[in-house]
Amino acid sequence: MRFDRTVVSNEYIYNALYGIRHSFDSESKSDSAINGNDFTFGPNDIQLASKLKKAGASHRKFLRQIPVSVDITTSLEIWKQLDTYKVATVANSTSTMHTVTKYPFSLDMFDTEGMSDAGKIILINHINDLNMLRNKYLNSDKKVVNTWHDIIGLLPESWNQTRMWTANYEVIKTICEQRKGHKMPQWKAFIAWAHTLPYADILIFDGDAE
């Protein structure tokens, strides 16, 4: 599982923190500051944000106002699970329809993390079959559609796909809470990535080892 081009804007964090004070007309107590790309998380705002974060989803609505954009490469199986978190998320993916036969299939196009050596051997044999179908499709004068459907239908769940994924801190916090300790190692990688986000220990995690 790979994460590239992660983007989180300090301006969104700054505004989200200011906005939580509207409910009690306490904007004057906000002590965070921003100057260009430099952001200072004030102690008053840290205390309030931590309190609301622990109070539950209905009280930490400000986390939904902090968007995150990242390019993720992972297996179809993980994307299938990640797609269950559809609140305020969007993804733009590489096209299976347009690119699946562009390159020969190779082992590095598949997520083998956690697989046994025996499982990898079976996958390699399957990759050889996929390449046979690919060659058949590319060498056909009329590009037989049935062969293309054979390739699509036989792609295993371990096949990697890259998507530009946009979510927010609340979605990411929910994923980390629900996938903590999951038997699939990719979720451990997701949580490790989440820890690299700005102020993740304050806004997403509770200080425990995730």
N, C-alpha and C positions, 0 to 999 in steps of 0.2 A: 504494500500500500504506500503510495507516494503522494506527497503534498507539495505543490509548487505555487508560486505567485500569491502567497497569502497577503491579503490587504485588509487592514482595519484602520479606520480614520479616527485620529484623536478628536477631531471636531465633533463626530457623532457621540463619542464618549462624553465629551464636555457638555454638549447640549442635553444628552440623556440625564446626566447628573443634575443639571440645572432644572430640568423639567419635573423631577420628582418632588421638588419643593413647592410647586404651584398649589398642591392640595392644601397646605397649611400656611400659605403666604409667607414662606420662610426663605425666600430667595436671597435675602441679605446674609443668611448664615452660610451660604455656599462659599467655600474657600479654595476651590480648584481654579486653576488659571491656565490660559493657553496663549502662546506667543509664537505664531508661525507653526512650525512642526513640534515645538517644545510644549509638552503638557505636564502640569503639576497636579497631582491628585491630592487635594487638601485633606487633612485629618478629619474635619467635620463631615465632609462628603464620604470619606472612607467608612466612618462609623455608621452613617445613615444607610449607605448602599449595602453594607454587610448585614445590617439589621433587616432591611427589606428583603434581601436575598434569602435569608433564613426563614422569613415569615411565610414563604410559599409563593406559588406562581401568580396568584391574584394580586400580590403586593409588590412583586418585582417586575412590573410591566415595563419598566425602563430598560430592561435587558433586551426586550424585543426591538428597541430603538437603536441598537448597536449592530449594524450589519457587518458580515464577514464574507469576503469573496476569496475563493481558493480553487486551484486546479487540482483535482483528485484523480489519481489513476488507481483503480482497484477492480476486483473481479465482479462479474455480473451478480454473483451471489450476495456480495456485500452491498452492491447498489440496490438490490431487491430489498434488503433489510433497511438500508438508509432511506429508501423511498417511502417507508412508513411514517417518516417524520416530515410531513408535507405542509406544516403550518408555516407560512411566510418563507418558503424556500423556492428556489428556481434553479434549474440546471440546463446547460447547453452542452450537448455531448458530441463526441465524434460519431459520424454516421456509419452505422453498420451497413446500411443499404449501399452507400457509395464507396466505402473503403475496405470492406471485408476481404475482397480478392486482390487488393492493391499490392500486397506484399506476401511472400511465402510465409506460412505459419511456422513459428519457432517457439521453443520452450519459454523464452523470455517474454512472450506475449501473454503468458498465463500466470496466475498467482498460485505458486506451489508452496507457500508458507504453511507449515504444519503437516504437509503431506509426507507419507512414508516413501522410502526408496521404491518399494513395489508399486505404490500408486503413481509415482513419477514415470516408471517404465510403461505402465498402462497408458498414461497420458501421452508419452512420446509416440507410442504405436498409434494412438488416435490422431495425433498431429500428422503422422505420415498419411493416414487415410484422408484427412482434410486436404492435405496438399495434393493428393491424387485427384480428388474432386475439383480442387482449384485448377489444376492443369487441364483437366477435362473441360471445365467451363471456359477457360481462356483460349483453348485451342479449338473450340467449336466455332464454326463459321457464323452461326446464328445465336451464339451465347445462350444455350439451352437454359430456359428459366427454371426447369425442374432441378437441374444440377445446382443452381444458385440456392434454391430452397433447401436442397439437401445439406448444403454447407451451413446455412442459417440454423436449420433444425438440429444439426449435430454439434453446434458450438457448445462446449461444456460450460458449466457455471463458473469455472475458474478463469475463463477468458477475460482479460483486462479491457476496461473501457475508460477513457479519460473524459471527465466532465468538468466544466467550470461551474462550481457549485456556490450558490449564494444563500446564506442563512443568517442567523443572528445569535447573540450570546444566549438567549433563552433556549433556543432550539439545541444549541451545542451543549448547554448545561443539562438539559433533559436527556440527550443521547448519552452523555458521560455517566449520569446517574443510573440509567437503565441498562447500559452495556458494561458497567463495571464488573469485572470478574467473568465476563463471557468466555466461553471455551474457544471461540475463534480468535486467533492472535491479532487479526486485523483491527479489532476493536481496541486492543491494548495500544496499537499504533495510533489510532484516532485520538484516544485520551492523551497520549504523550504529545501529539500535535496540539491539542487544545490547551495544554499547559504552556505552550510557547506564545499564546495570544496575549496581547497587552493586558496587564492587570488581571490575568486569569485567576490567580490565587485569591484575589479579593472578590471578583465578580462572578466567577464560575464555580470554583472549588471552595471547600471549607477548611483548607489547611491540612486535611488528612492525606495520606499517601493513596493516590488513586490507582 
